[in-house]
Amino acid sequence: MTSLAWSEALLLRRNPLAVLVAIGLPIFVVLGLQSSAELMSVVGPDPGTAILTMIAAVSLNLFVYYNLVSSLVARREELVLKRLRTGEATDLQILAGAAIPAVVIAWAQAVLAAIASALLVGLPVPVNLLLVVLALLLGGAVFVLLAAATTALTRSVEMAQLTTLPFLIVPLNFSGLYFPLSELPSWLDHLSRLLPLTPVVELLRLGLSGTTPGGSTVSLAGSFVPAVQPLLVLLAWVIVGGVATRRWFRWEPRR
């Protein structure tokens, strides 16, 4: 699995644009936000938390999910996955090896965003670091499994631009990153909180600043109860993604 992950990382490193986005995105976002008084006023009194939450969530949704769909489809169409199954690696190890570089880069982007925010705009001490770690771990697992499941609908790398759109646009726009979900109609508010990215955003905000999904602020002791629902939603998506991947993932092209 380590060898497979290293091979995927080498292939990713040979893509200069992907490397530039992976390294530069957190820093550019922080610098751009800091230089704009209008954007700072929109973000509010805690820009460090807002930046870190946005970078982490967007990285999982865009970088992990989309890149992994494209990568797995390309390996499948080139019969790489089929050949790998004839070796010693198990199916789980093959999928994990392909996913590790993208997930690690997403986590690294969150760390870079945290460092840049702490140095440039200030970042308070997290209220509950455990919830932040769980959000990144479970969020990574969810979008890896959803990416693997989406390959069943994706016949070519070019088709990935279309088949990934629903899980790129809908969860991102209804995650609570851009506007409070409480502004939506009640039924849409509840539905949005069941999407795969929303609980990640809620756990990050809860762990970093103690802000609950309802908008109140809690301490470390009070942060565990509001975290139950987002954690259960993420675990449910892990199960759904795992079942879908096991049922529909294909290791070779359909002819």
C-alpha positions as CSV (number, residue, x, y, z in Angstrom):
1,M,0.0,0.0,0.0
2,T,2.9,2.3,0.8
3,S,4.5,1.6,-2.6
4,L,1.2,2.3,-4.4
5,A,0.7,5.5,-2.5
6,W,4.3,6.6,-3.3
7,S,3.8,5.9,-7.0
8,E,0.6,8.0,-7.0
9,A,2.4,10.8,-5.2
10,L,5.2,10.8,-7.8
11,L,2.6,11.0,-10.6
12,L,0.9,13.9,-8.8
13,R,4.2,15.6,-8.3
14,R,4.8,15.6,-12.1
15,N,1.7,17.8,-12.5
16,P,3.0,21.3,-11.8
17,L,-0.5,22.9,-11.6
18,A,-1.7,20.4,-9.0
19,V,1.4,21.0,-6.9
20,L,1.0,24.8,-7.2
21,V,-2.6,24.6,-6.1
22,A,-1.9,22.2,-3.3
23,I,0.9,24.4,-1.8
24,G,-0.2,27.8,-2.8
25,L,-4.0,27.8,-2.2
26,P,-4.0,28.2,1.6
27,I,-1.3,30.9,1.5
28,F,-2.9,32.8,-1.4
29,V,-6.3,32.7,0.3
30,V,-5.0,34.1,3.6
31,L,-3.0,36.8,1.8
32,G,-5.9,37.8,-0.4
33,L,-8.3,37.9,2.5
34,Q,-5.9,40.0,4.6
35,S,-5.4,42.5,1.9
36,S,-9.2,43.2,1.5
37,A,-11.0,45.1,4.2
38,E,-14.3,44.2,2.6
39,L,-13.7,40.5,2.7
40,M,-12.4,40.7,6.3
41,S,-15.6,42.4,7.3
42,V,-17.7,39.6,5.7
43,V,-15.6,36.9,7.4
44,G,-16.2,38.5,10.8
45,P,-14.1,38.8,14.0
46,D,-12.5,35.4,13.7
47,P,-11.0,35.2,10.2
48,G,-8.4,32.5,11.1
49,T,-11.1,30.0,12.0
50,A,-13.2,30.9,8.9
51,I,-10.1,30.5,6.6
52,L,-9.1,27.2,8.1
53,T,-12.7,25.8,7.9
54,M,-13.1,26.9,4.3
55,I,-9.7,25.5,3.1
56,A,-10.2,22.2,4.9
57,A,-13.7,21.7,3.6
58,V,-13.0,22.8,0.0
59,S,-9.9,20.6,-0.1
60,L,-11.8,17.5,0.8
61,N,-14.6,18.3,-1.6
62,L,-12.6,19.5,-4.6
63,F,-9.1,18.1,-4.3
64,V,-9.8,14.7,-2.8
65,Y,-13.1,13.9,-4.5
66,Y,-12.5,15.2,-8.0
67,N,-8.8,14.2,-8.3
68,L,-9.5,10.7,-7.0
69,V,-12.4,10.1,-9.4
70,S,-10.2,11.2,-12.4
71,S,-7.2,9.2,-11.1
72,L,-9.2,5.9,-10.5
73,V,-11.0,6.2,-13.9
74,A,-7.7,6.7,-15.7
75,R,-6.1,3.7,-13.9
76,R,-9.1,1.6,-14.7
77,E,-9.2,2.5,-18.4
78,E,-5.5,1.8,-18.7
79,L,-6.0,-1.6,-17.1
80,V,-3.7,-0.6,-14.2
81,L,-6.2,-1.6,-11.6
82,K,-6.8,-4.9,-13.2
83,R,-3.1,-5.7,-13.3
84,L,-2.7,-4.6,-9.7
85,R,-5.3,-7.2,-8.5
86,T,-3.0,-10.0,-9.8
87,G,-0.3,-9.0,-7.3
88,E,-0.1,-9.3,-3.5
89,A,-2.1,-6.1,-2.7
90,T,-5.7,-6.5,-1.6
91,D,-8.5,-4.5,-3.1
92,L,-8.6,-2.3,0.0
93,Q,-4.9,-1.7,-0.2
94,I,-5.1,-0.7,-3.9
95,L,-7.9,1.8,-3.3
96,A,-6.1,3.2,-0.2
97,G,-2.8,3.5,-2.0
98,A,-4.5,5.5,-4.7
99,A,-6.3,7.8,-2.2
100,I,-3.5,8.4,0.3
101,P,-1.6,11.2,-1.6
102,A,-4.8,13.3,-2.3
103,V,-6.0,12.9,1.3
104,V,-2.5,13.8,2.8
105,I,-2.3,16.9,0.5
106,A,-5.8,18.0,1.7
107,W,-4.7,17.6,5.3
108,A,-1.4,19.4,4.5
109,Q,-3.4,22.3,3.0
110,A,-5.3,22.6,6.3
111,V,-2.1,22.7,8.3
112,L,-0.6,25.3,5.9
113,A,-3.8,27.3,6.3
114,A,-3.6,27.1,10.1
115,I,0.0,28.3,10.1
116,A,-0.6,31.1,7.6
117,S,-3.7,32.2,9.5
118,A,-1.9,32.1,12.9
119,L,1.0,34.3,11.5
120,L,-1.0,36.8,9.5
121,V,-4.6,37.2,10.8
122,G,-4.5,35.3,14.1
123,L,-5.9,31.9,15.0
124,P,-7.3,31.2,18.5
125,V,-6.5,28.0,20.4
126,P,-9.0,25.3,19.3
127,V,-11.8,24.6,21.7
128,N,-11.8,20.9,21.0
129,L,-8.9,19.6,18.8
130,L,-10.4,16.1,18.8
131,L,-13.4,17.3,16.8
132,V,-11.1,19.0,14.3
133,V,-9.2,15.7,13.8
134,L,-12.3,13.6,13.5
135,A,-13.8,16.0,10.9
136,L,-10.6,15.7,8.7
137,L,-10.4,11.9,9.2
138,L,-14.0,11.1,8.6
139,G,-14.4,13.7,5.9
140,G,-11.4,12.2,4.0
141,A,-12.9,8.7,4.3
142,V,-16.3,9.9,3.1
143,F,-15.1,11.6,0.0
144,V,-12.7,8.8,-0.9
145,L,-15.5,6.3,-0.8
146,L,-17.8,8.7,-2.7
147,A,-15.1,9.1,-5.4
148,A,-14.7,5.4,-5.7
149,A,-18.5,4.9,-6.1
150,T,-18.7,7.7,-8.6
151,T,-16.3,5.9,-11.0
152,A,-19.1,3.5,-11.7
153,L,-20.9,6.3,-13.5
154,T,-17.7,7.7,-15.2
155,R,-16.7,5.9,-18.4
156,S,-13.7,8.2,-19.1
157,V,-11.6,10.9,-17.5
158,E,-13.4,13.5,-19.6
159,M,-16.7,12.3,-18.2
160,A,-15.5,13.0,-14.7
161,Q,-16.2,16.7,-15.2
162,L,-19.9,15.9,-15.5
163,T,-20.4,13.0,-13.2
164,T,-18.7,14.7,-10.3
165,L,-20.7,18.0,-10.6
166,P,-23.6,16.9,-8.2
167,F,-21.2,16.1,-5.3
168,L,-19.1,19.2,-6.1
169,I,-21.7,21.9,-6.4
170,V,-24.6,20.8,-4.1
171,P,-22.6,19.9,-0.9
172,L,-20.4,22.9,-1.2
173,N,-23.2,25.4,-1.7
174,F,-25.3,24.0,1.1
175,S,-22.5,23.3,3.6
176,G,-23.0,26.6,5.5
177,L,-19.7,28.0,4.3
178,Y,-21.2,30.8,2.3
179,F,-24.4,31.6,4.3
180,P,-26.1,30.4,7.5
181,L,-28.3,27.4,6.9
182,S,-30.8,28.9,9.3
183,E,-31.7,31.4,6.5
184,L,-33.1,28.5,4.4
185,P,-36.6,27.1,4.7
186,S,-36.9,24.6,7.6
187,W,-37.1,21.5,5.3
188,L,-34.1,22.6,3.3
189,D,-32.1,23.5,6.4
190,H,-32.6,19.9,7.7
191,L,-31.8,18.4,4.4
192,S,-28.6,20.4,4.0
193,R,-27.3,19.1,7.3
194,L,-27.5,15.6,5.9
195,L,-25.2,16.3,3.0
196,P,-21.6,14.9,3.3
197,L,-19.8,18.3,3.6
198,T,-22.0,20.0,6.1
199,P,-21.1,17.9,9.1
200,V,-17.4,18.5,8.3
201,V,-18.0,22.2,8.4
202,E,-20.0,22.0,11.6
203,L,-17.4,19.9,13.4
204,L,-14.6,22.2,12.3
205,R,-16.4,25.3,13.6
206,L,-17.3,23.5,16.8
207,G,-13.8,22.3,17.4
208,L,-12.0,25.5,16.4
209,S,-14.2,28.2,17.9
210,G,-16.9,26.3,19.9
211,T,-19.6,27.6,17.5
212,T,-22.5,25.1,17.5
213,P,-24.7,24.5,14.4
214,G,-27.3,26.6,16.1
215,G,-25.0,29.6,16.3
216,S,-24.3,29.6,20.1
217,T,-20.8,29.3,21.6
218,V,-19.8,26.6,24.0
219,S,-16.7,25.5,25.9
220,L,-14.8,22.2,25.7
221,A,-17.2,20.4,27.9
222,G,-20.2,21.7,26.1
223,S,-18.9,20.9,22.6
224,F,-19.4,17.1,22.7
225,V,-23.2,17.0,22.7
226,P,-23.6,19.2,19.6
227,A,-21.0,17.1,17.8
228,V,-23.1,13.9,18.1
229,Q,-25.4,14.6,15.1
230,P,-22.6,15.7,12.6
231,L,-20.6,12.7,13.6
232,L,-23.5,10.3,13.1
233,V,-24.1,11.9,9.7
234,L,-20.5,11.4,8.7
235,L,-20.5,7.8,9.9
236,A,-23.7,7.2,7.9
237,W,-22.0,8.5,4.8
238,V,-19.0,6.2,5.4
239,I,-21.4,3.3,5.5
240,V,-23.3,4.4,2.4
241,G,-20.1,5.1,0.5
242,G,-18.6,1.8,1.5
243,V,-21.7,-0.2,0.4
244,A,-21.9,1.7,-2.9
245,T,-18.2,1.2,-3.6
246,R,-18.4,-2.6,-2.8
247,R,-21.5,-2.9,-5.0
248,W,-20.7,-0.8,-8.0
249,F,-16.9,-0.2,-8.2
250,R,-15.4,-1.7,-11.4
251,W,-11.8,-2.8,-11.8
252,E,-11.7,-2.9,-15.6
253,P,-13.4,-1.0,-18.4
254,R,-16.8,-2.1,-19.7
255,R,-16.5,-3.2,-23.3
